[in-house]
């Protein structure tokens, strides 16, 4: 039977009201509220109300309730809280997702003006500088050829300071100055030309040293904030800002035949005198040690490089404890699988990795049976092995291989190398050797 909407709403509302009253009458001793599990109950006459035997028997279910009250007043009112009972159109059915109410109190969105945002950024940079500069030092070095200067930072409270090898190279005297005006002499502890890193130690320290916070570099992404603090051109304790321009660069240290892996590139202004100083992230933790710039005029051109802190964390403890750092060695020379090599070697398009151009006689790779290109004078027979993985980690280039060996392996360790040879992939076990010392 069709009935007007208003009449139907009134009818259903009456039924719900009667059902809720019945539910309240059926509450248990603990105050839990139940509703009869049945179809819509018929409207009862006065006689039927007095005769409970006429009420359909059903299994009780709890009514879903949501209670929200003010923190200081347990009595709900129209603004501070509410008690809601979720009742479906058909009494006894389980409320669906749309019927179950949610008591949600949303926090107002706070809006900031452009001036307020800039002001907070300025305050953050100023606070970061004041904190980090306590750990940064100005280094003056005397050599047989004259004087030079650079930067460094406090590694620990024992007085060890990290800087670049080229800052203290050939040093006859080392003078270290802090931003608070304190000055100390220092001795060279050890250095690693392969990574262009060095450790010096302060003498007779008269104030509390604040060691800098060391971060990570493996998860850096281009676009993240980069901050350099150092002493460019002898201008003490200068801060410059920029971004991480690129990651996973490989550059030569300039002091050995080996390369520095996973170098951080930044456009934060780095100039002579910044060498050895920290490159920081937005939280003031070290992500690298500023080491080189790319420029024809030896001045900043927006391309600076920093030794990744993940490598620093491996090298510096070794220098302090042992006086040297030992790198693992595979004993190969190689190059990237580029389009020219791919075409000449007739490789499948999906093959990428490090192509072995030569193998050191008697080295770890040679002893394990890896093959280099057999052509004389570098003409190219394109029959060398291609390293496609190490310990099941994909290797996409020679740079990937250099980085993996430097950051994840030690001399004497056994590794499993995935090789593409003669149209198929094979696995070869190699026991790594150690690099000859460059010190």
Secondary structure by P-SEA (a helix, b strand, c coil): ccccaaaaaaaaaaaaaaaaaaaaaacccccbbbbbcccccccccaaaaacccccbbbbbbbcbbbbbbcccccccccccbbbbbbbcccccccccccccccccccccbbbbcaaaaaaaaaaaaaaaaaaaaaabbbbbbbcccbbbbbbbbbccccbbbbbbccccccccbbbbbccccccbbbbbcccccccccbbbbbcccccbbbbbbbbbccccccccbbbbbcccccccbbbbbbcccccbbbbbcccccccccbbbbbccccccccccccccccccccccccccccccccccccbbbbccaaaaaacaaaaaaccbbbbbbcccccccccaaaaaaacccccccccccccccccccccccccccccccccccccccccccccccbbbccaaaaaaaaaccccccbbbbbbbbcccbbbbbbbbbbbccccc
